[in-house]
Structures are given as C-alpha cells and as structure tokens.
Amino acid sequence: MERRLVIKQILIMAGGLALLPSCLRDAGKSSVLLKNLDVSLDQEKLLAEIAETIIPKTNTPGAKELNIHLFVLKMLDDCYEPEEQQLFLKGLEALKDKTQRRYSKSFIDIAVPERQELLVGIENDKEASAELAAFYKIMKGKTIQGYLNSQYVMTNLTKWELVPGRYNGYYPVKTA
Amino acid sequence: MSNLNIDAEKSHTFDAIVIGSGISGGWAAKEFTEKGLKTLVLERGRDVQHITDYPTTNKYTYEFEHYGEPALAIRKENPIASRCYVFREDAMHFVVKDQEHPYVQEKPFDWIRGYQVGGKSLLWARQVQRWSDFDFEGPARDDFAVDWPIRYKDIAPWYSYVEKFAGISGNKDGLSQLPDGEFLPGYPLNAVEDYFKKVLTNKYSNRHVISARCAHISKPNQIHLDQGRGQCQNRTLCQRGCPFGGYFSSNASTLPWAAKTGNLTLRPFSVVESVIYDDKKGKVTGVRVVDTNTREVTEYYAKVIFVNAAALNTNLILLNSKSQRFPQGLGNDNGQLGKFVAFHNYSARISAEYDGLLDYTTDGRNPAGGGYLPRFRNVFKQETNFKRGYAAGFSARRMNNKDMSGVGEGLKANLLKTTLGPWSVGSHMMGETIPKESNFVNLDPGKKDAWGVPLLNISVDYDENDVLMKKDYLEQLTEMFTEAGFTNIKQNDASQAPGLDIHEMGGARMGHDPKTSILNQWNQLHACKNVFVTDGACMTSTSTQNPSLTYMALTARAVDYAVKAMKKGDLA
C-alpha cells in the first residue's frame, strides 16, 4: 500500500483529526493536534492501550487500529470543561500509580487479563477517587462512542443507512 | 447627471418588494412573480442555493469533527443558540450566532434566528396543521386580545392552495377542531402510538391521536416533480437541507419556482433599515437597504411592500420606519406596534415506558415524528381554571438495550448485539399563550447593530395562565399514560425561557378596528395601504397549531388581494 494512501486512510479513520508526523512536532508530544491539553506521546500510547483493552482487536479491528484513543483526546480537548480535562489527566496518572502499586509494572507491560482486571476493578469500585472515576467514565464512554460511530463500524458492522427510504411502524420482531 | 439618476432609480424600481426569504417571504415571492410582477426579494443573510449549499447533507457521523457535538468554545460563545436542538455540527451554519446579532433581553428570551436565504424554512420542524374556527373565534369567545378579522371560511381555500403546492402528508381524521386538508398519504402511527390512540378513543370523548401532519412529500404529485422535488427518503436529517427536496423549504420550492418566471430578483446581504414613507405622496415608496458587505445604503422602490422578516424582525423594521406621518413607526397610530407578542409554551414534557406490544418494533424512520394530540381542553366550551389549551406531540420507539458493562471481547461483542427493550414513549406540550400588552418588543434607545439599526429589546414572559396550563398538561398526560398502562412516568418541567419554541408571534396583529390593531383582514396596514405583513407578526392569537402553514396561506391570500387591489388602483 502506498504511504500516501495509508496516511489518507488514517485521517479518515480518525474522523478527520489533524494528525501530524511526530518528527515535525516537539519530540514526546502527542501525535494529535490539541488546542488545550498538554498530552505526551507516552500518555497517548497508554491511552491507546487502554482503549484497546476496552475494545480489543478480534477478527475485526480494535480501538487502537481505529485510532479511537485519538478521538477520545480530540473530544476531551474540545468538548470538555477545563476542570474535567484536569480530572481526566489526573485520573490517568492515578491509573498509572495504581498499576505500578498492584503489578509493579506499567500498564503497557502487564498482560491483557491483568489490564482487564484492573479496568473492571475501577469500573466496579464505588469508592474510586473522583479523578480515577472521571477518567474511566470519559475514557470508556468516548471509546464506545468513537468505536460505534467510526467509519469501520458504521459501514461494515452496524451498516447505518443514510437513506432508508422507508418506514414501517408495525415491523415484526424476529424471534430467533 | 439627472438622466443617470433616473436610470439608477429605474434599475432600483420593482413592482413589489418582499422583505425576507423565509417561509412566508418565499410564498410572497412565488405568488407575485407568478402573477407577472417584477419582484425584489431582500434577504439580510447569505444566499443558500438548494442542494449546492447543503454542505453537510450527506455526511456520516464520523465525518463531523466532534461527531456532531458542538465544541465547548462554540457553546460558550453561543449560550442562546446552543439551547436550540438544531444547533449541532450538522446544522449550526444555518443558525445565527449570539455575538453576531445581539439583542436586548429585558426578560430572558431565547431568540433563535436563521439569517440566510430560506431563513428558518431550512430548519423548521415541518409540522403543519390548519386552524379551525375554534381558534379564530377564540379571542372573541374567551375575551382576550381582539377578535380575528377572518374566519376559517376565509382562509380554507388558501390552505388548500398552499398545501397542494408544498406537499403535506396526513390523514383525513374528520376532527372539527383540526380541519382536514389536501393530503398526500400520511405516515402511519407505529404499534404503540396506535395503541395509545385506541386507549384515548375508548376512554375519552374528544381526545385523539392522529398521524402528525407534516410538510413532507410522502408520494409526489406532478406539481412536486415540476418543482424538481422528489419523495421524502425518510432520512430525518432535514435540518441539513434535503437533497431530494423531500420537505418544504423556500430553497427547495417557492424561490426556485419564482426564479423560473424570470420576474424574481433576489438580493442577499441586504438588511432593510427601514421602509420609506413619503409624507407628500401619503404612501410607502420603497425600502432603505444596507449592504452587509459594503455598508453601502441603497434605496429600492416598489408599488407594494410585503414585510416578511420573521415575526420580531418585522416589528423591528416597522418600528424603525419613522416619518412625519408615523413618528412612532410605520402604521403605528395607536401605539400598539410591538405589543401583544405571544408564543407557544413548550416548557413541559413527559416520558414513560411500555412493556406491551413487544412483538413489534419500527423499521426505517418516520419523518412526521409520530403522533399528534390536537387540543382537547376548552375546545367546545370553557371547562378548566385556565384559558385555552394545548396540543401535544406523542411518539413511541423501542429502546435498544446494550450491555455496556466490563471491557474486552465480551464488551465488544455486546456493543454490536442490540436487544430490544421496552417501548419508550414521550410527549411534549404546545400551549397557547395569551397575547398581552405587557409582552412586547421595542427599539433600544441607544444600542445599534453593525448596520446602524437599533437593537431590539424583548420583554416577554410566561403568566399565571401558562403555569396552570402546564400543570394541567402534566396531570392529564400522566392520567392518560397511566390509563394506557405506561410505567416509569417522568414529568419534565423544562423551565425554558420563551423563544426556544421558535413560535414567537404578534406585535402587528390583525383586527377589525384600527384603534386596537395594526393590520386589517387582508394583512394590510390599516394606516398605509401598500404595506402588508404576513409573517408571524400578524398573529392576533397563537392557538396551539404550528403556525407556518397559516403564514403560507395568509401570504398567498394577501398577495392575491394586493394584486387585485393594485389593478383597481386601490393601493395608491
């Protein structure tokens, strides 16, 4: 595949996010152009792994391949209050600490079952700190939104119709 | 030099001038040009060509920068526009931004505007119902406002006339309070909407659920094909502009039709500063226009002027049109111009669930939106502690449940596996409000906009009648929902400011008596015969129906009258 085509496809997959090759930008900065947030490349990579843990690659692409983590960052950057953004970033750091304390390794270095255990643990922890809870809520919610509304899912899996051309108010429910 | 002036005046002279290109202005343009009059349509905003200028119309969610959600910075810059449901990434380019067009809110009022060719006809909810004599006789019977100078029989043929051209889907329901019209096939109620209809018919003598009547071409007639419009494709993305012309807008219908006659001149970027009254000639001779790009002030002249700038802006233009003869604004001998503004009370909703009829769901999308409950309160006689009543929307859809717990492959599979939940049902109120002198608009004494036009000050609020009516709506809908076996009923008192209903009306009301009204039975200024107002400003009362269809019919009727009167020399 031609490189240009690949870049084009990445652009489309990321829903029109402005992507710049990292060599053109500050080393260590996120690859997505952000207006408000200061996110490092390491943080971005971590978010990609978290998104991939939430929606992994199976016989269809997972969140990382679809660049859903960049959608999460884009939404966080443009659509959230500064306080929520800070909570999210603090929550991300809290997650790093939690991982380190529990597994003595970073999130990237632990196995998938451990990653899942960690995230589900936060999901079910009614006493999770405000920042960890806020981070998880936004991360998971936006990952699901980004995934379900991605071009891949809308055209290949859920097949959303732009032009239905019909309405049936008494459509029988298929009973399997 | 003098010849040059004469030439310039000639090129600026038309038979008719229409101020505004929205739903009523578009109709005035069509009627005048079809009758052979050289017509100038002035639009303050930019041009929006049908199809060509609908940049988002075929976009998928993922093609919008934030998948449709307006960015926080945009929401913060536009607190008023952001409260409107169409202000999303797919249609926000058709909604006026708060900062660009300020106004003064003596009381909170969310003024939602569409400054472009086509105006709000691109964005409207497309619900269309005729008025009946229960509406036109309302003020006289219930002792408020002034008596309407027309009755149903006066407007019925004009309803038919505009319905045939615009394309209205609906069923002949045979209800005296909501007269039937010239309908294309109605969009059917779904299983639960139909069920609710049956529950109400069995339990109550005068409560009905009908298929919402909407300005969609469910099945085109030749007249729609001739306009270049086709069948509605059930996209329900209407606010983006429809590439099929499936719903009625000035852009898809009346304006291109008017253009085809060769008699239309459309001038966008043209703010009308005032209507020019010639004290010597004793009539209006034209309008004064500020070009929004060049700031140049130009005058245009015509024998007849239609003011269709949208209800409150029409008031603004007339109030700002001062002369020796009319020091308080054009046609404002009685000082009532700008007063008796009213609107529709949309401030309550109710939702619930239904666990029956689970063998059915819906397939495709319903552009009509579902069902409509015509007004049932105080229709045939006064029966409550408040005046008038409310109509209500009613719609049902199956909920899609997804198990979103956990992470990983299980979650991924569950996200694509939708199980049908119970039906979700909902209703919103559309209450008639009573026009009062204390609900008014006027010109701010000091502040002006970028074109030197005074800012409009809006002072409109709910009253005790609205509060009582809202309470009744919530009680009655709760009772009806309970009767139908709906559960988890949730009342939602939205407490929204007036304006967000986008049904502001009045200020230049029609009436018999020049002492108490601004317009006569032909939408003609009592005091200045060659000026007509046929947009929302003309409304004597609001009733509960969505108003656009009535504006269309009043416009076609008024143009017919104006042209006949011109021929007889009566407008001079």
Boltz contact constraints between the chains, C-beta under 6 A:
constraints:
  - contact:
      token1: [A, 15]
      token2: [B, 62]
      max_distance: 6.0
  - contact:
      token1: [A, 16]
      token2: [B, 65]
      max_distance: 6.0
  - contact:
      token1: [A, 53]
      token2: [B, 407]
      max_distance: 6.0
  - contact:
      token1: [A, 54]
      token2: [B, 407]
      max_distance: 6.0
  - contact:
      token1: [A, 55]
      token2: [B, 412]
      max_distance: 6.0
  - contact:
      token1: [A, 56]
      token2: [B, 408]
      max_distance: 6.0
  - contact:
      token1: [A, 58]
      token2: [B, 409]
      max_distance: 6.0
  - contact:
      token1: [A, 78]
      token2: [B, 66]
      max_distance: 6.0
  - contact:
      token1: [A, 78]
      token2: [B, 71]
      max_distance: 6.0
  - contact:
      token1: [A, 79]
      token2: [B, 66]
      max_distance: 6.0
  - contact:
      token1: [A, 79]
      token2: [B, 69]
      max_distance: 6.0
  - contact:
      token1: [A, 79]
      token2: [B, 71]
      max_distance: 6.0
  - contact:
      token1: [A, 79]
      token2: [B, 72]
      max_distance: 6.0
  - contact:
      token1: [A, 116]
      token2: [B, 407]
      max_distance: 6.0
  - contact:
      token1: [A, 116]
      token2: [B, 408]
      max_distance: 6.0
  - contact:
      token1: [A, 119]
      token2: [B, 407]
      max_distance: 6.0
  - contact:
      token1: [A, 120]
      token2: [B, 406]
      max_distance: 6.0
  - contact:
      token1: [A, 149]
      token2: [B, 61]
      max_distance: 6.0
  - contact:
      token1: [A, 149]
      token2: [B, 62]
      max_distance: 6.0
  - contact:
      token1: [A, 149]
      token2: [B, 67]
      max_distance: 6.0
  - contact:
      token1: [A, 150]
      token2: [B, 62]
      max_distance: 6.0
  - contact:
      token1: [A, 151]
      token2: [B, 62]
      max_distance: 6.0
  - contact:
      token1: [A, 154]
      token2: [B, 60]
      max_distance: 6.0
  - contact:
      token1: [A, 157]
      token2: [B, 416]
      max_distance: 6.0
  - contact:
      token1: [A, 163]
      token2: [B, 233]
      max_distance: 6.0
  - contact:
      token1: [A, 163]
      token2: [B, 235]
      max_distance: 6.0
  - contact:
      token1: [A, 164]
      token2: [B, 234]
      max_distance: 6.0
  - contact:
      token1: [A, 164]
      token2: [B, 364]
      max_distance: 6.0
  - contact:
      token1: [A, 164]
      token2: [B, 365]
      max_distance: 6.0
  - contact:
      token1: [A, 165]
      token2: [B, 233]
      max_distance: 6.0
  - contact:
      token1: [A, 165]
      token2: [B, 234]
      max_distance: 6.0
  - contact:
      token1: [A, 166]
      token2: [B, 234]
      max_distance: 6.0
  - contact:
      token1: [A, 166]
      token2: [B, 364]
      max_distance: 6.0
  - contact:
      token1: [A, 167]
      token2: [B, 234]
      max_distance: 6.0
  - contact:
      token1: [A, 167]
      token2: [B, 364]
      max_distance: 6.0
  - contact:
      token1: [A, 167]
      token2: [B, 365]
      max_distance: 6.0
  - contact:
      token1: [A, 167]
      token2: [B, 366]
      max_distance: 6.0
  - contact:
      token1: [A, 168]
      token2: [B, 363]
      max_distance: 6.0
  - contact:
      token1: [A, 168]
      token2: [B, 364]
      max_distance: 6.0
  - contact:
      token1: [A, 169]
      token2: [B, 188]
      max_distance: 6.0
  - contact:
      token1: [A, 169]
      token2: [B, 189]
      max_distance: 6.0
  - contact:
      token1: [A, 169]
      token2: [B, 190]
      max_distance: 6.0
  - contact:
      token1: [A, 169]
      token2: [B, 362]
      max_distance: 6.0
  - contact:
      token1: [A, 170]
      token2: [B, 191]
      max_distance: 6.0
  - contact:
      token1: [A, 170]
      token2: [B, 360]
      max_distance: 6.0
  - contact:
      token1: [A, 171]
      token2: [B, 361]
      max_distance: 6.0
  - contact:
      token1: [A, 171]
      token2: [B, 362]
      max_distance: 6.0
  - contact:
      token1: [A, 171]
      token2: [B, 363]
      max_distance: 6.0
  - contact:
      token1: [A, 173]
      token2: [B, 359]
      max_distance: 6.0
  - contact:
      token1: [A, 173]
      token2: [B, 361]
      max_distance: 6.0
